[in-house]
């Protein structure tokens, strides 16, 4: 408890030292687990945005995502963020034809049957974000490095980093899928942002593996570039509209029905749509907008009044 007291003294006496890098280190400490979800989120938000989190009357996009973390906890959300279980869930709603095939699913790295996998494949954990490992040639695949990364991820729980409740009880497993690429050898993500069941905007992740580095470009519903950025630079000249964009909009609105906010991801390969994942809290609800006014404009699109609040610590 002495470390917690020291931490609060720092908050009180040295507010200028409270910044995101400090909080990122703090979240890795075991004592961070002792904080209630509400207090933890308030500290993390203050460190990121340099202002208090208003949970009584949230107005910005990021504020409302923090409110939803605490007060909108439906059991099915855990299924919807599980990268394996979500496939059956989505297939039951929009159809099997949109699902990326599963090559295998295992509880540990040593159980993976590499002999049965094709020359090119992708490994990722079912319970977190950022654990993707791409194999472009199985004959030179570095299993040792992959094992170290995967086993580290299997021991972690994404919930503790940002208190994104849907991840708390997801079973950690490893899933293998075919390596999906478009005609350019790339895989662009088309991420549809749905507000109370209405697709209002989207963004595209491009140049992920290029020398230029990742670009994230936002578009409105009619595929006009929107005048803001978050964390990564946009492609100023825009990007071609995907062939099946209108269908993606339609499918995303079906999947987001009765949900205050969710992002629905798709890929498009050879004219075929594939479902990617569902995300309730993009960037943990801790990514700033440039310019900041768009944080509040998107916040206006999330309606919270009809949500039955859950009790949280």
The 8 nearest C-alpha neighbors of each residue, nearest first, counted from 0:
[[1, 3, 2, 4, 30, 5, 33, 6],
 [2, 0, 4, 3, 5, 6, 7, 30],
 [3, 1, 5, 4, 0, 6, 30, 7],
 [2, 4, 6, 0, 5, 1, 7, 30],
 [5, 3, 1, 7, 6, 2, 8, 0],
 [6, 4, 2, 8, 3, 7, 1, 9],
 [5, 7, 3, 9, 4, 8, 2, 10],
 [8, 6, 10, 4, 9, 5, 11, 3],
 [9, 7, 11, 5, 10, 6, 12, 4],
 [8, 10, 6, 13, 7, 12, 11, 5],
 [11, 9, 7, 8, 14, 13, 12, 6],
 [10, 12, 8, 9, 13, 7, 14, 6],
 [11, 13, 9, 8, 10, 14, 7, 15],
 [12, 14, 9, 15, 16, 10, 11, 17],
 [15, 13, 16, 10, 17, 12, 11, 9],
 [16, 14, 17, 13, 18, 10, 12, 49],
 [17, 15, 14, 13, 18, 21, 9, 10],
 [18, 16, 46, 14, 15, 21, 10, 19],
 [19, 17, 46, 21, 20, 16, 47, 22],
 [18, 20, 22, 47, 46, 21, 23, 17],
 [21, 19, 23, 22, 18, 24, 17, 25],
 [22, 20, 24, 19, 23, 18, 25, 17],
 [21, 23, 25, 19, 24, 20, 26, 43],
 [24, 22, 20, 26, 21, 25, 19, 27],
 [25, 23, 21, 22, 26, 27, 20, 28],
 [24, 26, 22, 27, 28, 23, 21, 31],
 [27, 25, 23, 24, 28, 31, 160, 22],
 [26, 28, 25, 24, 29, 23, 31, 160],
 [27, 29, 25, 30, 26, 31, 24, 32],
 [30, 28, 31, 32, 27, 33, 26, 25],
 [31, 29, 32, 33, 28, 3, 34, 2],
 [30, 32, 33, 29, 34, 26, 28, 25],
 [33, 31, 30, 34, 29, 159, 35, 28],
 [34, 32, 31, 30, 35, 29, 3, 39],
 [33, 35, 32, 31, 39, 38, 36, 30],
 [36, 34, 38, 37, 312, 39, 33, 32],
 [35, 37, 39, 38, 40, 312, 162, 34],
 [38, 36, 40, 35, 39, 41, 312, 69],
 [39, 37, 41, 35, 40, 36, 34, 42],
 [38, 40, 36, 42, 41, 37, 34, 35],
 [39, 41, 43, 37, 42, 38, 44, 36],
 [40, 42, 38, 44, 39, 43, 52, 45],
 [43, 41, 45, 39, 40, 44, 46, 38],
 [42, 44, 40, 46, 45, 41, 39, 47],
 [43, 45, 47, 41, 46, 42, 40, 48],
 [46, 44, 49, 50, 42, 51, 48, 47],
 [47, 45, 18, 43, 17, 19, 44, 49],
 [46, 48, 44, 19, 45, 49, 18, 43],
 [47, 49, 50, 45, 46, 44, 287, 285],
 [50, 48, 45, 46, 47, 51, 44, 18],
 [51, 49, 45, 48, 52, 44, 46, 47],
 [52, 50, 45, 53, 41, 49, 44, 48],
 [51, 53, 41, 54, 44, 50, 62, 45],
 [52, 54, 57, 55, 56, 51, 62, 58],
 [55, 53, 57, 56, 66, 52, 62, 65],
 [56, 54, 53, 57, 66, 52, 58, 62],
 [55, 57, 54, 53, 58, 63, 62, 66],
 [58, 56, 53, 54, 62, 63, 55, 59],
 [57, 59, 298, 295, 56, 62, 63, 60],
 [58, 60, 295, 298, 62, 294, 61, 63],
 [298, 61, 59, 294, 63, 297, 62, 295],
 [60, 62, 284, 64, 63, 59, 285, 65],
 [63, 61, 59, 65, 57, 64, 60, 58],
 [62, 64, 66, 60, 65, 61, 57, 67],
 [63, 65, 67, 61, 66, 62, 284, 280],
 [64, 66, 68, 62, 63, 67, 61, 284],
 [67, 65, 63, 69, 64, 68, 54, 70],
 [66, 68, 71, 64, 70, 69, 65, 63],
 [69, 67, 65, 66, 163, 70, 164, 71],
 [70, 68, 67, 66, 71, 311, 65, 37],
 [69, 71, 309, 308, 67, 68, 72, 66],
 [72, 70, 67, 69, 68, 73, 308, 309],
 [73, 71, 70, 74, 309, 164, 68, 69],
 [72, 74, 75, 76, 71, 77, 165, 309],
 [75, 73, 76, 77, 72, 78, 165, 79],
 [76, 74, 78, 77, 73, 79, 165, 72],
 [75, 77, 79, 165, 78, 74, 73, 80],
 [78, 76, 165, 79, 75, 80, 166, 74],
 [79, 77, 81, 75, 76, 80, 85, 84],
 [78, 80, 76, 85, 77, 81, 75, 277],
 [81, 79, 77, 78, 82, 277, 76, 85],
 [80, 82, 78, 84, 125, 83, 126, 85],
 [83, 81, 125, 85, 84, 80, 126, 276],
 [84, 82, 81, 85, 86, 125, 174, 104],
 [83, 85, 81, 86, 78, 87, 82, 88],
 [86, 84, 88, 79, 83, 87, 81, 82],
 [87, 85, 89, 88, 84, 83, 90, 98],
 [86, 88, 90, 89, 85, 84, 91, 83],
 [87, 89, 85, 86, 91, 90, 84, 92],
 [88, 90, 92, 86, 91, 87, 85, 93],
 [91, 89, 94, 95, 87, 92, 93, 88],
 [90, 92, 89, 88, 94, 87, 93, 95],
 [91, 93, 89, 90, 94, 88, 254, 253],
 [94, 92, 90, 89, 91, 250, 95, 97],
 [95, 93, 90, 96, 91, 92, 97, 89],
 [94, 96, 90, 97, 98, 93, 91, 89],
 [97, 95, 94, 98, 90, 273, 99, 93],
 [96, 98, 273, 95, 274, 272, 94, 99],
 [97, 99, 95, 274, 273, 96, 100, 86],
 [98, 100, 273, 101, 97, 274, 176, 275],
 [101, 99, 98, 176, 102, 177, 175, 86],
 [100, 102, 176, 103, 175, 99, 174, 104],
 [103, 101, 175, 176, 100, 116, 177, 104],
 [102, 104, 175, 101, 174, 105, 176, 111],
 [103, 105, 174, 173, 175, 172, 106, 102],
 [106, 104, 173, 107, 172, 110, 111, 174],
 [105, 107, 172, 173, 171, 108, 104, 110],
 [108, 106, 109, 110, 105, 172, 173, 111],
 [107, 109, 110, 111, 146, 150, 106, 149],
 [108, 110, 107, 111, 112, 146, 106, 105],
 [109, 111, 108, 107, 105, 112, 106, 113],
 [112, 110, 109, 108, 113, 105, 107, 103],
 [111, 113, 114, 115, 110, 116, 103, 109],
 [114, 112, 116, 115, 111, 117, 137, 110],
 [115, 113, 112, 116, 117, 111, 137, 118],
 [114, 116, 113, 112, 117, 102, 111, 103],
 [115, 117, 113, 114, 118, 102, 112, 120],
 [118, 116, 119, 120, 115, 137, 177, 114],
 [117, 119, 137, 136, 120, 116, 135, 138],
 [120, 118, 135, 134, 117, 136, 178, 137],
 [119, 121, 178, 177, 134, 176, 133, 117],
 [120, 122, 133, 176, 175, 178, 132, 134],
 [121, 123, 175, 132, 174, 131, 133, 176],
 [124, 122, 131, 130, 174, 173, 132, 125],
 [123, 125, 173, 172, 126, 130, 174, 127],
 [124, 126, 82, 172, 81, 173, 83, 171],
 [127, 125, 171, 169, 81, 124, 170, 166],
 [126, 128, 157, 125, 124, 129, 130, 156],
 [127, 129, 130, 126, 157, 124, 131, 125],
 [128, 130, 131, 127, 123, 124, 132, 152],
 [129, 131, 123, 128, 124, 132, 152, 149],
 [132, 130, 123, 129, 122, 133, 121, 124],
 [131, 133, 122, 121, 123, 130, 134, 145],
 [132, 134, 121, 120, 135, 131, 122, 178],
 [135, 133, 120, 119, 136, 121, 140, 137],
 [134, 136, 119, 133, 137, 120, 118, 178],
 [137, 135, 118, 138, 119, 134, 139, 140],
 [136, 138, 118, 140, 139, 134, 119, 135],
 [137, 139, 136, 140, 118, 141, 135, 134],
 [140, 138, 137, 136, 141, 135, 134, 142],
 [139, 141, 137, 138, 142, 136, 134, 135],
 [142, 140, 143, 144, 145, 139, 137, 146],
 [143, 141, 145, 144, 140, 146, 147, 139],
 [142, 144, 146, 145, 141, 147, 148, 140],
 [145, 143, 147, 146, 142, 141, 148, 149],
 [144, 146, 142, 148, 143, 147, 149, 141],
 [147, 145, 149, 143, 144, 148, 150, 142],
 [148, 146, 144, 150, 145, 149, 151, 143],
 [147, 149, 145, 151, 146, 150, 152, 144],
 [148, 150, 152, 146, 151, 147, 145, 153],
 [151, 149, 153, 152, 147, 148, 146, 154],
 [152, 150, 148, 149, 154, 153, 147, 155],
 [151, 153, 149, 155, 154, 150, 148, 130],
 [154, 152, 150, 151, 155, 171, 149, 172],
 [155, 153, 152, 151, 150, 156, 171, 149],
 [156, 154, 152, 153, 157, 151, 127, 159],
 [155, 157, 158, 159, 167, 154, 127, 166],
 [156, 158, 159, 127, 160, 166, 155, 167],
 [159, 157, 162, 167, 163, 166, 156, 160],
 [158, 160, 162, 157, 161, 156, 32, 26],
 [161, 159, 158, 157, 26, 162, 27, 156],
 [160, 162, 163, 159, 158, 283, 40, 157],
 [163, 161, 158, 159, 164, 160, 36, 68],
 [164, 162, 158, 161, 68, 165, 166, 280],
 [163, 165, 167, 166, 162, 158, 68, 72],
 [166, 164, 77, 76, 167, 163, 80, 168],
 [167, 165, 158, 169, 164, 168, 77, 163],
 [166, 168, 158, 164, 165, 169, 156, 157],
 [167, 169, 166, 170, 77, 165, 164, 158],
 [170, 168, 166, 126, 167, 77, 81, 171],
 [169, 171, 172, 168, 126, 125, 81, 106],
 [172, 170, 126, 153, 125, 169, 124, 106],
 [171, 173, 106, 125, 124, 105, 170, 174],
 [174, 172, 124, 105, 104, 123, 125, 106],
 [173, 175, 104, 123, 122, 103, 124, 125],
 [176, 174, 122, 102, 103, 121, 101, 104],
 [175, 177, 101, 121, 102, 120, 100, 178],
 [178, 176, 120, 179, 121, 119, 175, 100],
 [177, 179, 120, 121, 119, 176, 180, 133],
 [178, 180, 177, 186, 181, 268, 120, 185],
 [181, 179, 186, 185, 184, 178, 268, 182],
 [180, 182, 268, 184, 183, 185, 186, 269],
 [181, 183, 184, 180, 269, 185, 268, 186],
 [184, 182, 185, 181, 180, 186, 187, 268],
 [185, 183, 180, 181, 182, 186, 179, 187],
 [186, 184, 180, 183, 181, 187, 182, 206],
 [187, 185, 180, 181, 188, 179, 184, 266],
 [186, 188, 205, 204, 185, 189, 266, 203],
 [187, 189, 204, 203, 266, 190, 265, 186],
 [190, 188, 203, 265, 264, 202, 266, 191],
 [189, 191, 264, 202, 201, 263, 188, 203],
 [190, 192, 201, 263, 262, 264, 200, 193],
 [193, 191, 262, 201, 200, 198, 261, 199],
 [194, 192, 198, 197, 261, 196, 260, 262],
 [193, 195, 260, 197, 196, 301, 259, 300],
 [196, 194, 259, 258, 197, 260, 257, 193],
 [195, 197, 256, 255, 252, 194, 193, 257],
 [198, 196, 193, 194, 195, 252, 199, 255],
 [199, 197, 193, 192, 200, 252, 248, 194],
 [200, 198, 220, 197, 193, 192, 219, 194],
 [201, 199, 219, 220, 192, 218, 198, 191],
 [202, 200, 191, 218, 190, 192, 217, 219],
 [201, 203, 217, 216, 190, 218, 189, 215],
 [202, 204, 189, 216, 188, 215, 205, 190],
 [203, 205, 215, 188, 187, 214, 213, 202],
 [204, 206, 214, 207, 187, 213, 203, 215],
 [207, 205, 213, 209, 208, 212, 214, 211],
 [206, 208, 213, 205, 212, 209, 204, 214],
 [209, 207, 206, 212, 210, 213, 185, 211],
 [210, 208, 206, 211, 212, 207, 213, 205],
 [209, 211, 212, 208, 206, 207, 213, 214],
 [212, 210, 209, 206, 213, 208, 214, 207],
 [211, 213, 210, 209, 207, 206, 208, 214],
 [212, 214, 207, 206, 205, 215, 204, 231],
 [215, 213, 233, 232, 205, 231, 204, 206],
 [214, 216, 204, 233, 203, 231, 232, 202],
 [215, 217, 233, 202, 203, 234, 214, 218],
 [218, 216, 202, 225, 201, 224, 203, 215],
 [219, 217, 224, 222, 225, 223, 201, 200],
 [218, 220, 200, 222, 223, 221, 225, 201],
 [219, 221, 200, 199, 222, 218, 198, 201],
 [222, 220, 219, 223, 218, 200, 224, 199],
 [223, 221, 218, 219, 220, 224, 240, 201],
 [222, 224, 218, 219, 221, 225, 220, 237],
 [225, 223, 218, 217, 237, 222, 219, 226],
 [224, 226, 218, 217, 227, 219, 223, 216],
 [227, 225, 224, 228, 217, 290, 289, 293],
 [228, 226, 289, 225, 290, 288, 293, 229],
 [227, 229, 289, 288, 232, 233, 230, 231],
 [228, 230, 288, 231, 287, 286, 289, 227],
 [229, 231, 286, 228, 232, 287, 288, 215],
 [232, 230, 229, 215, 214, 233, 228, 213],
 [233, 231, 214, 215, 228, 234, 230, 216],
 [232, 234, 216, 215, 214, 235, 228, 231],
 [233, 235, 237, 236, 216, 214, 232, 238],
 [236, 234, 237, 233, 216, 224, 232, 238],
 [237, 235, 234, 238, 224, 233, 216, 239],
 [236, 238, 234, 235, 224, 239, 216, 233],
 [237, 239, 240, 236, 234, 216, 203, 224],
 [240, 238, 241, 237, 242, 222, 236, 203],
 [239, 241, 238, 242, 222, 244, 243, 237],
 [242, 240, 244, 243, 239, 267, 189, 270],
 [241, 243, 244, 240, 270, 267, 245, 239],
 [242, 244, 246, 241, 245, 247, 272, 270],
 [243, 245, 247, 241, 246, 242, 248, 240],
 [246, 244, 248, 247, 243, 249, 242, 250],
 [245, 247, 249, 243, 248, 244, 250, 251],
 [246, 248, 244, 250, 245, 249, 251, 243],
 [249, 247, 245, 251, 246, 250, 198, 252],
 [248, 250, 246, 252, 247, 251, 245, 253],
 [251, 249, 253, 247, 252, 248, 246, 254],
 [252, 250, 254, 248, 253, 249, 263, 247],
 [251, 253, 255, 196, 249, 250, 254, 197],
 [252, 254, 250, 251, 256, 255, 249, 196],
 [255, 253, 251, 252, 256, 250, 92, 89],
 [256, 254, 196, 252, 258, 253, 251, 257],
 [255, 257, 196, 258, 253, 254, 252, 195],
 [258, 256, 196, 195, 255, 259, 260, 254],
 [257, 259, 195, 255, 260, 256, 196, 261],
 [260, 258, 195, 194, 301, 302, 257, 303],
 [261, 259, 194, 258, 193, 195, 279, 301],
 [262, 260, 279, 193, 278, 192, 255, 263],
 [261, 263, 192, 278, 191, 277, 193, 279],
 [262, 264, 277, 191, 190, 251, 276, 261],
 [265, 263, 190, 275, 276, 189, 191, 274],
 [264, 266, 274, 275, 189, 273, 188, 190],
 [265, 267, 273, 188, 272, 189, 187, 274],
 [266, 268, 272, 271, 270, 273, 269, 265],
 [267, 269, 181, 271, 270, 266, 272, 180],
 [270, 268, 271, 181, 267, 182, 272, 180],
 [269, 271, 268, 267, 242, 272, 243, 241],
 [272, 270, 268, 267, 269, 273, 243, 97],
 [273, 271, 267, 266, 97, 265, 268, 270],
 [274, 272, 97, 266, 265, 98, 99, 267],
 [273, 275, 265, 97, 98, 264, 276, 266],
 [274, 276, 264, 265, 273, 266, 277, 263],
 [277, 275, 264, 263, 274, 278, 82, 80],
 [276, 278, 263, 262, 80, 79, 264, 261],
 [279, 277, 262, 261, 280, 281, 276, 263],
 [278, 280, 261, 262, 281, 260, 277, 64],
 [279, 281, 283, 284, 278, 282, 64, 163],
 [282, 280, 283, 284, 278, 279, 262, 286],
 [281, 283, 284, 286, 285, 280, 230, 229],
 [282, 284, 280, 285, 281, 161, 163, 286],
 [285, 283, 61, 282, 280, 64, 281, 286],
 [284, 286, 283, 282, 61, 287, 47, 44],
 [287, 285, 282, 284, 229, 230, 288, 283],
 [286, 288, 229, 285, 289, 230, 291, 294],
 [289, 287, 291, 229, 290, 294, 228, 293],
 [290, 288, 291, 228, 227, 229, 287, 293],
 [289, 291, 288, 292, 227, 293, 228, 294],
 [290, 292, 288, 289, 293, 294, 287, 295],
 [293, 291, 294, 295, 290, 296, 288, 289],
 [294, 292, 296, 295, 291, 297, 288, 290],
 [293, 295, 60, 59, 292, 291, 297, 296],
 [294, 296, 59, 298, 293, 297, 292, 60],
 [295, 297, 293, 298, 299, 294, 292, 300],
 [298, 296, 299, 300, 60, 295, 294, 293],
 [60, 297, 299, 59, 295, 300, 296, 301],
 [298, 300, 297, 296, 301, 295, 58, 59],
 [299, 301, 298, 297, 194, 302, 296, 195],
 [302, 300, 194, 299, 298, 259, 303, 195],
 [301, 303, 304, 300, 259, 195, 299, 305],
 [304, 302, 306, 305, 301, 259, 63, 67],
 [303, 305, 306, 302, 307, 301, 308, 259],
 [306, 304, 303, 307, 302, 308, 259, 257],
 [307, 305, 303, 304, 308, 71, 70, 259],
 [306, 308, 309, 305, 71, 70, 304, 303],
 [307, 309, 70, 306, 71, 310, 69, 72],
 [310, 308, 70, 71, 311, 307, 72, 69],
 [311, 309, 308, 70, 312, 69, 72, 71],
 [312, 310, 309, 69, 70, 36, 37, 35],
 [311, 35, 36, 37, 310, 38, 69, 34]]
